[in-house]
Amino acid sequence: MNWGTKMNETPTLVLALLAGVLLGSVFFGGLWWTILKGVSSKRPAVWFLSSMVLRATIAVAGLFFVSHGDWRRLLVCLLGFLLARIVVMRLTRAPVEKGNQTIEGGRP
């Protein structure tokens, strides 16, 4: 592999990373939304099961499509997926109460 080939792969890997972030945002954002809807539903099992199937199908199909058989693209896409998990967890964290103070994100 020469320098020109490596330079041509960089935009593809960046797009794979962005696709992974998008897939992870849909997956973990959908999980957060499902929890909000499911806990107040009369039939939470339907919410959680259908959400799991839909989110898993989107994630696996997206990873398969983005990787296109290349392990590097799959790895970078998975990295983006995990980055999205971290971001969604931080954005959806409930404030923790300590005494009379509310502490954002569990930090004093």
N, C-alpha and C positions, 0 to 999 in steps of 0.2 A: 504494500500500500504506500503510495507516494503522497507528497504534501498536497497536491491538487485534489486527490481523492478525499483526504481528511477534511479539507476546507469545504468540499461539497456536502459532506455529511453533517456539518455543524448546523445549518438551518433546519435540516430534517430532525436532528436531535432536539433542537430548541422547540420545534413544533410538537414533538412527541412529549416533551416536558409540559408544555402548555395544555396539550390534550389530556395528560394525566391529571393536571390540576383541575381542569373542567370536569373530568369523570369523577374525581374524588369529591369535588364540591357537590355534584349532583348526588352522589352516593351518601355522603355524610350529612349534607343538608337535607336530603330526603329522609334520612333516619331521624334527624332532629324534628322535622315536621311531623313524621309519623308518630313519634312519641307524644308530641303535643296533642295531636288528634286522637291517638289511640287511648290515652289514659282517661279521656272524658267520653269515650264512645260506649255505647251499649254492647258493642261486639268488637272488643279490642283485638281478638285473635284474627279476625278478618283483616283488620288494618295492618297488623304486624306481619302476617303471612304474605298477603298480597304485596306489601311494600318490599319485603325481603326478596321475593321472587322478581319483582320488577327492577329493583335496584341492582341485584346480582346479575340479571340478564343484561342490563345496560352496561354495567362495568366490564363484564367478561367480553361482551361483543365489542365494546370500545377498545379494550386492550388488544383483542385479536385483530381488529381492524387497523389500529395504529401501529402495532408491531410489524405487521406484514411479513412475518417469518424471521425478522431480524432480532436477535437477542439483545442487542444494544438499545434499540428503540423500545423494546419491552421493558428493559431495566430502567431507562430514563422515564418512561411513562409511569411505571410503578413508583418511582421517586416523586414525581409530581402528584400522584395519587396520595402518597403519604404526607406530602407537604400540605395538601388540601385538608387532610385530616387534622393536622396541627392547627391550621388557621380556623377551621370550623369549630374545633373544640374551644379555642380561645374566644371566638365571637359569641358562642352560645353558652358560655359558662355563667351559671347563676351566681349572683352576689351572695357572699357568706356574711351572716350577721354575727357580730361579736359584741355582746353587751348592748349598748345603745348605738353602736356604730355599724354601718354597712360597709363591708370591705369588698371592693371589686376584685374578682378573680382569685379570691382566697388569700390575698396578700395584705398585710397591715399597712 
